Amino acid sequence: MQRGEHGCGCDHGVGRRDFFGVLGAAAGAAAFTPAAASDGDAPRTKKGAVVRAAFVYPPSATFAGDPDGWWSWPGNEFDAEGRQRRYTAALREIERTYGMEIAVEDRPIATKEDAERLAREIAAAPPDGVLLVMFYNQSLGLADLILRAADEAKVPALFYIGLGVKHGPVGSYRRPGLVFMQSLDNFESLEEGLRLIHARAALRQSLLLSITEAETPREGVEPFLGIRVRVIPFARYAELFHAIAVDAAVRRVVDRFVAGAKDVRGVTREALDNAARAHEALTRLLREEHADGLTMNCLRRGMLKPCISFAALNGSLVPAACENDLPAAYTQILGQTLTGRPGFQHNPCYETERNHYYASHCTCAPQLHGPEGPPRPYLLRRFAHTNEGSCAIQVFWNPGEPVTMVRYYPGEEPALDVYAGRVVASHPMPPAAGCTTNVEIELTDRTDAGMVAGHHNLLFCGDFARRFRRFAQLHRMRLADTGFQGVWPA
């Protein structure tokens, strides 16, 4: 790759349909390993994560009627069986929400024999994840036995203690492969943990198109997240684009963008029609390949540039990444899966005098709060860096809102870099320069904005830093956490 191919002087390389999975080396190098021949145009059947779940406690009936019975913490009046029924009902609802399979043990794990049996089953047929819910302090040894089996099998595990008291330190449970939670009837936290397990299963079933100058298609798999990448020649996209007649149906998507814009500045009807053709060509490719998202070499393409299409796709949670930056595409897929919101892939810059950070690019989705949330105000305007007049978008972020910035680094030791911050302002273009959308943020978990590393990081509207860090913890990823200053697991 020649320096500047991405247009920034650096060296770095449809509706949702049934989309449930919403990612190498640096972009421009081999970012995935070769895979077996694809399944052609056959639709893929996707399955939710399979989780083994068990409740750990001795039946309270063991002590009923015995004046010397000592059930200990949480006390002899604690109805463990009743709570298990309530928790199981909540798990069934989570199961339906995410299309998961949560196999709950019929009876509590009450003895060493029970725990050893479940440990053997986990080792023999490792599930996508394990969930243990404990209601009795003295059952801790049984839980530890099962958690060791999950650790040895490299199965992600959630350990939830549903009590307001558990004596002793918990530091040993803050380790790779395990998320520890202690809270009272906190079904939201249980759902959060199960979502982290489900996300990895969804990513392994996702297909990403990489539209490049390659003359022939080829395919590979990103080793850690398991995302399948299919390389598509740019010529195929261009042929589709030029074959599309601009009729009312093709114009409809872009006309909706026009109708929602605060203003349209310097954009001709020809440019809008070409934005509609680009979107139709890309959505056809996604349908034909039964793919979940895409990235492409998009700069210096004249009117074939896909800026508006990428904004529309991401706003519908169909991941789209600029400049064929595969790590950015992986981060977009991961982030959409974990948050249900589109990320803003951007170029970095710094406001040194206020210790702030600028994020700017041309494909921001107005649906910063997800497809069901209210869109942010936006303008349609000319692409900032060329004179051919193609259309781009400027989105105005809400000052004061929390944001989370993420970058996934593939490789032999995959890593995740996570930053928390808040919006300061969205800047006019000009004088801010950069790309059309330029948002200034203040970091809230670093002392120096200049610590931000990476290019084409993804900015998500909302406070999701803890969720991303827990995903890394659960799935044994290294947290880069460049310059991070906070408490675990912030």
N, C-alpha and C positions, 0 to 999 in steps of 0.2 A: 504494500500500500504506500502510495506517495504521500509525503507530508502535505496537508491541506486538502486531501480528498474529501474530508468532511466539511470543508468550508469554514473551519474555525482556527486553522493554523496549528492544529495539534497532531499528535502522533497516534492517537488511539484508533485503534481500529474503527347492521344486520340485526340486528336484534340479538338477544342472547341465544336463540334457538335452544339447543339442549346443552348450552355451554355451562358446565359446572366446574371446570377447572380454570379458574381465573387467577427456568424460567425456561469448560473450555478454557479457553485462554482469552486474552484481550481481543476486542473486535478487530477483524482483519487477519487474525491467525486462526488456527484450527480451534474452533470454539465448541466442538462436540466430537464424539467418537463415531466412526462409521457404524451403520446399523444394517440389519438384514433388509432385503427388498421390502418395499412398502406394500400395503394391502390395496394399492390402487385407489379406486374411487369408492370402495365399499365404506358405508357409514360405520363408525366405531361405536360399539356398545360400551358405555362407561359404567363403572360400578363405584359405589361409595366405599369409604373405609370400613374395615372389619375390626371391631374392638371387642376384646374380652373384658367383661366387667364383673366385679365381685364385691360383696360387702363382707367386712371382716369384723366379727364380734361373736361372743358366745351367746346362744339364745338366753334371753332373760328368764325364761321358764326354768332354767337350770337352778335358779336360786329361789324360785317361788315357794312359799310355804316353809322355808328353812329359816328358823330364827337366827341361825348363825351364818346364813348365806351372805356373802360379801361380793357384790357385783362391782364395787368400787366405782371409780370415775367412769361414767358420768352420774352414777347414783342409781339406787334400786328402783326409783320411780321412772327412770328413763325408758321409754317404749321404743326399743331398737327395731322391732319388727314393723311397728307402725311407720317409723321413719323410713325404713327400707321401702315400704310400699309407696310412700310419697316420692322418694328419690327415683324409684323405678319408673313411676309415671312421668316424671320430668325427663328421664333419659329417653323414654319412648317418644316424647314430643321432639326432643333434639334429633333423634333418629329420623323422624319424619321430615324435619326441616332440612336436613342435609343429605338425605338419601343414604344414610349410613346403615350399617348392621351392628347393633350393640348387643352382643350375646351376654346376657346377665345370668349369673349363676342362680339356680333356683333356691339354693339354701346358703346361708352365710358360711364363710370360712371360719370354722370354730375350733378346729384341731390341727395339730401338726400334719396329720394324715391328709386332711383336706387341702392344706397349703401345698404339700409335696405333690399331691395329685395334679393340682392346677399348674404348678411349676413345670411338671413333666409335659403337660399338654401344650404349654406355651413353647417349650423347647422343641417339641416334636412338630408343631404346626404354628410357626410364629405368625400372629395376627399383625395388623397395621399398628395396633396400639393396645395398651392395657390400662384399665382404670380400676383402682382400688379405693373404696370408700370405707373408712374405719370409724366405728362408734365406741371403741373400748380401749382404754390405754394399754391394758395388759395383753392386747392382741398384737402389739407392735412387732414382736418377734415373728409372727406368722406373716404379717405384711412384708417384713424385711426379706423373708425367705422367697416370697413371690417376686419382689422387686429385684432380687439378685438374679433370679432366672430370666427376667425380662432384660436386665442389663447384659447378661452373658449372651443372650440371643439378639442383642442390639435392637430390641423392640422398644419404641418410645413408651414411657409410662407416666401416668398421672396418679398422684397419691393425694387423696383428699381426706382430711380429718374433719368430720362434721360435728365438732365439739367446741365449746368455748374454753375448754381447758385441756391441755396435754402437757404433762410435766416433762421437763428436760429440754436440752438444746435441739435445734432443728437444722443446724448448719450442714450436717452430713447429707441432708436431702436436697441441698442446692448443688446439684452435680449434673454433668452432661447426661442427656438421655432421660431426665426425670424433671417433671414440674410438680412441686409440692405446694399444696394449698390447705390452709386451715381456716374455716369460716363457718358461720351458722346458716344453714339452709341457703347457701349462696348458689342457686342454680345457674345464675349468669356466669359465675366463674367456671362451673362445670362445663357449660356450653362453650365457653372460651377455650378451655383446654381441649375439648373434643374437636373443636374447629381446627385447632393446630394440627391434630392428627389427620383429620379429614383433608386438610389442605395439601399435605404431602402426597396422599393417595391421588388427589385430583391432578396435581402437577404431573405425576407420572403418566397420566393418560392424556395430556395435552399435546397438541400438534401446532407448531409454529412454522409459518412460511417465511423463508428468507429470499427476497427477490433481489437478485444480483446480476452481474454481467456474465455469469456462468452460461456456457452454451448448452449444457445438458443437465437435467435434474440429478440430484443426489440427495442422500439422506443420512442423518446421524442422530445421536442422542447426547444431550448434555448429561455428563456422568452422575452428578450428585442429585439434582432435582428430577432427573429422568425425563425431561421434556424432549419430545421428538422434534427435530428440525428438518424441514424439507426445503432444499434449495430449488428455486424456480427461476428460470432465465428471465431477465428483464424484458427481453424481446416478446415473451408471451404476454406480459402485462401491456406492453406498448401496442401489440396487435389487437388485444381486446379493446383498449382505449380508443383506437382509431376506428374500430368497427362499430362503435356505439353511436347510434343516432340520438340526437338530443330531442327527445319528445317530452310530453308533459310528465310522464311517469319518472323519467330520469331526472328531470329538473326538481322533482318534488322535495327531495331531501335538502338540497341547497337552498331552495326557496323557503323552506322552514327556517334555515339558518338566517336568511335575509330578513324574514318576518320578525325574528326574535332579536335582531341586532339593534343597538341604540343608534347606530349610524353605519353607512357603507361609504368608505372613503377611498376614492381613486380606483375602484374596482369596476371594470367594464362588464357588460353582459356576456361578452365572449369569455372572460376569465371565470365568471360564475358557471357558465355552461361547461367549461373544461373541468372545473372542480366537481361538477355533477358527473361527468364522464369518468373521472378518476375514481370517484366513489363507487360508481356502478361496476367498473372493471375490477376493483379490489374486492367488492362483496361477491362478485361472480367467482373470482378465484377462491375465496374462502368457502363458498358453497361447493364448488367443483372438487376441491381437495378435502372437504369435510374437516377444515382446519379451525382452530380456536383463536388464532391471532397471527400477526405478521409484522415483519420489519423489511425495509428495503433501502437500497442506495437511491436516495430521493433528491439529492442536490444536483444542480445544473441540469435539470430535466425540463426546463421551460414550462410550458403549460401542462405538462404531465405530472407536476409536483402534487403530492397527495395531502397537503396540510389540512384542508377542511375535512377530507375523508378521515384522516387520523383522529381529528378532534371528535368527529361524529362516532367513530368506532369506539374510541375509549370512553366516550360518554355513555355508550350502551354496554360497557364492560366487555368489549371485544378488544383485547390488547393490541396496540399498534405502536411501533417504535421507529423513530427516525434514523436515517443514515446507516441502516443495516448494523446497528450497534446491538449485537446479540446479548451481552450482559445487561444492557438497559432493557431489552425486551424481556429477559428472564426476570428482572426486577419488577417490571410492569405486571407481568403475569402473577408473580408472587404477591405483590402488593394488592392487586385487585382481588385475588383470592382471599387474602386475610382481612381486607377492609370493606369490600363491596363498593369501593370508590376508585375513580381513575387517578393515576399518578401523572404529574406534570414532569416530563423529561425535559431537562434544561441544561444550558451552559452555565458554568459558575463564574461569579465575579464577587468583588468584595468592596464594601463601604468601610474603609479603614478608619475614618474619623469618628464614626458612630459605632464601630465594631459590629457592623451588620453584614449581611450576605445578600447578593442579588441572584435571582434565578430567572433566566430569560430564554424563551424559545418561541416557536411559531405554531404549535399544534395543541395548545392547552384546551381541554374540554370545559365547557361552561358548567357541566354537571359535577361540580367539585364535591357535592354531598351525596353522590350516587344518582342513578337513573330516576329514583323516586323523589329525590330532593329538589328544591327550587334551584333553577340554573342561576349562575351569577351573570351580571350585566357584561356585555361584550360588544366589540366593534368588529366589522369585517373591513380589512384594509389590504393594501398591496404587500406582497412579500417584501421584507425589509432590505434585502441584500442584492437584488437584481432589478433590472429595468423592464423585464418582459411583462410585468403587470399581473402575475398570478396572484391568487387570493390566499390570504392568511387570516389569523384571528387574534384579537387582543382581548383577554379576559381580565376582569377586575376582581381581585381577591378582597375579602372582607377584612379590614384592619382589626387586629386584636384576636382573630381566630387562631387556635393552636394548629400547628402543622408538624408533620413527621417526614423527615428526609431519609431516604434509604438508597444503598447501592449494594448490589450482590456482586461478589468477585468469584468467578469460577476458577477452577484449577485443581491441583492435587490436594490442596487444603482450602476448600471453599470457605469464604468469609462473608459476613454481613456487616455493613457499617450503618449505624442508625443514629440519627440526630433528632432532637426535639427542639421546637421553636414556636414562634408566633409571628403572624403577619404584621408588618409595620405599615406598608403602603404598596399600592400598585401605581407604577409610574407612567406618565405620558411618553409617547414615542413620536418624535424626539421630545425632550432633550436626553432622555436616559440612554438612548442608543441600544445596542444589543439587538434582540429580536422583538417581535411585536408585543408579546406578553412579558412584562418585566416586573417581578414582585420582590420587594425587599422584606427580609425576615430578620428577626433577632433570635439567636440561639439561646435556649434556656437551660441547656445542660453542658455547655462549654463556656470557658471564660474568654476565648478568642475565636472570632468567626473565621480568622485565617487558618484555623486548624482543619477546616472542611477539606476532605480529600475527594478525589474522583472526578470524573467528567460524565455528563449526562446522568447525574443522580436523578432520582424520582422523588417529587415532592407531593405528599398526600395531605389533603385538608382534614385535620382531626388529630387527636392525641392518641397515637397508636404505637408509640415507641416501645412500651412495655410488651405489647403483643408481638412485635417483630423480634424483640430480644428473647422472649419466651420461646418463640418458634425456633430460633437458633439454639437455645439451650436444649430443647426437647429433641431436636434432630442432630445434635452433636456438631453444629457448625461453630467455627471460630467467630467470635465477635471482634471485629476490628476496633470498633468504638474509638476512633481516632480522637484523642484529646478528651474523652468522656470523663466527666466528674459528676458522680451521682451515687446513689445507694442501689444495691442489688435488690430486685431486678427492676430498675427504674422504668 
